[in-house]
Structures are given as C-alpha cells and as structure tokens.
Amino acid sequence: MDMNQLVAMQQSVTFLGQIGGMALALLGAGLAVGLSCVGSAKGTGIAGEAGTGLLSQDPSKSGKVMVLQLLPGTQGLYGLVVWFFALIQMGMLDGSAAGMSVAEGLQYFAACMPMALGGLLSAIAQGRVAAGSINILAKKPDDWSKGLILCGIVEFYAILSLLASMLMLLWL
C-alpha cells in the first residue's frame, strides 16, 4: 500500500467511527417504526379484505368491522412511539447526539429490535385473527366480542414488545 491509500483508509475509518454509531442507532429506530408500520399495513389490509365482504352484504355492521380492522394498526403507533423515544434518548432533538460510539449505536439498535420484530409479526397475526373475527360477526353477530377478545390476546404481545423496547431505551 502506498501512502495515499493509507491516508484514504484512515479517513474512511475515522469517518465510519464518527457516524457509525449514530447510523446504527438511527437504523434501529427506523426499523422499529418501519417494520411495525409494514406489519400494521399488512394486518389492517387482511382484516379490511374480510370486512369488505361482510359490508357488501350488511353495511350496518361497519362500526364493528372498523374496530376489528383498526386493531392491527396499533403496532404502527407503538413503533412510532419507540422511534420518537429513541430519538429523544439519543439526543437528536436537543443536538447532543454527536459523537456516538459504534458500541452505543449497537445498544440503541438492539433496544429497538423488540418493537421492530414484535410489531411486524404481531400486526400480521392480529390481522388474521381480526379477519376471523369478522367472520364471527357475519355468522353470529351477538358473539363478535369473542373475536375482539381473541384480537386482544395478540395485542398483548405487541404491548410486551413495546414495553421491552421502552425499558431497554430507558436503561441506556
């Protein structure tokens, strides 16, 4: 290696050292909101498809169908909360975020992963349960609350993902 290559390598390592931690932290926060929103979009879409079939037959059930379709959308909100809280903890809002080490960035990344993965997977699962609950509403309208409870069970795991990420971010 000649001197120019060594200088270029040193500058790139220094550059990665300066922005690498922040990049990892922002990637984690972005995945928390992004994957949770992808899951919510998929889950609400699944429930919405089931809801359109029922509403084409019985439009009077639109309120209950909307409640069931809305439930898988909460994970996107939880992801947004984790994203915002992570940005606050990183110091992005008050300008104190400069100079984050790669190790610190990895800590933020890891803290955001429960919400990212939990939000993605639970929203899709909840969308499927909500679609089944819409089928209950179609066949046994008086029993629709049983389907709502089934959706709530899946919601519990989204809340656990939110709690895990929030506690991990608080401890950083």
N, C-alpha and C positions, 0 to 999 in steps of 0.2 A: 504494500500500500504506500502510496506517496503521501506527502504532507497535505495536499488539498483534500484527498479522500478522508484522512484522519480528522481534519477540521470539519468537514461536512458531516461526518459521523458523530462527532462530539456535539455539533449544533443540533442535530436531529435528536440525539439522546437528551440533551438539555431541554429541547422543545417538548419532547414527549414527557419528560419529568415535570415540566411546568403545567402542561394541560392534561396529562394522562389521568390524574386523579379526578379532576373536575369532569372530564369526559366520561369516565366510568360512573361517577355519581349521577350525572345527568342522564346517562343511558339507563341506569336502574330506575330513576324516577319516570323517565319517558316510557319505559316498558310497563311500569305499574299502571299508568293511565291508559297507555295504548292497548295493551293486551286485555285489560279489563273492559275497555270500550269495544274492542273487537268481539269479545265474548258476549257483551250485552247486546250488540247489534245482531249477532247470530241468534242468541236466545230470544230476543223480542221478535225477531223475524220468524222463528219456528212457531212461537205462540201466535203471532199475527196471522200466519198461514192457516192455522187451525181456527182462529177466530173469524176469519173471512167466510169460511164455510158455514159456520153457525149463523153468523149475522145475515148471510144471504137468505137463510130460511126464517130467522126470527130476530129482526132488528131490535126488539125490545130488550134483549139481553146485552146490549152494547156496554152498559156500565160495568157489569161483572166481567165481561170479556176484556175490557180495558184494564181493569185491576189485575187480572191474571197476566195480561201481556206486559204490563208495567214492571212486574216483579223482577224479571231477569235484567232489567235496566239499572237496578240499584248498584250492581257491581261496577259499572262505569263511573257512577258517582263516588263510590268508595275509592276507586283508583285515582280519581281526581283529587280527593282529599289527601291521599298518600303523596301524590305528586306535589301538591301545594305545600304540605307539611315538610316534605323532604327539601324543597327549595328554601323554606324558612330556616330549617336546621343547617343547611349548607352555607347559609349566609348570602344567598343570591339576592335577596330583597333589600338587604342593608349594605351591600357592597363589601362584605368581609370574607367573601368566598375565595379570594385569590390565594394561590399557593397551596392548594390541597394536594397532599401526597397521594401516590397511587394506592397505598395501603388504606388511607382514609376513603378514597373513592371506592375501593372494593367493599368497604364496610357499608357505605350508603347503597351500593349496588345490591349487596346481599340483603339489606334491610327491606328493600323494595320488592324483592322476589316473591315473598309470600302473597302479596296482593296481586302482583302481575300474574302469577300462575294460578292462584286460587280464584282470582276474579275471572280469568279466561275460562277455566274449566267449570266453575260452579254456575256461571251465567248460561253456558250452553246446556248443562244438565238441568238447570232450572227452567229453561225454555222448553225442554222436552216434557218436564213434569207439568208445566203450565199448559202445554198443548193437550196432554192427557186430562188435565182438569177441565179444560174447555169441552172435552168430550163428555165428561161427567155432567157439566152444565147443560149440554144438549140433550142428554138422555134422562137425567134425574135432576132437574133444576133445584129441587129442595136440598140436594146433597152437595151443592157446589162448594160449600165451606170446607168440606173434607178435602177437596182438591187444593184449596187455599192453604190448608194446614200442611199438606204434602210439599207445597212450594216453600213454605216457611222452614221446613226441615232443611232443605237445600240452602236456603238463605243463611241459616245458622253457620254454615261452613264458610260462606263469603264473609260473614262478620268475624269469624275467627281469623281469617286471612288478614282482614283489616286490622284487627287487634294486634296480631303478631308483627305486622309491619310498623304500626304506630309505636308499639313498645320498643322495638329494636331501634327505631329512629330516635326515640326519647333517650335511650341509653348511649347514643353516640356523643 
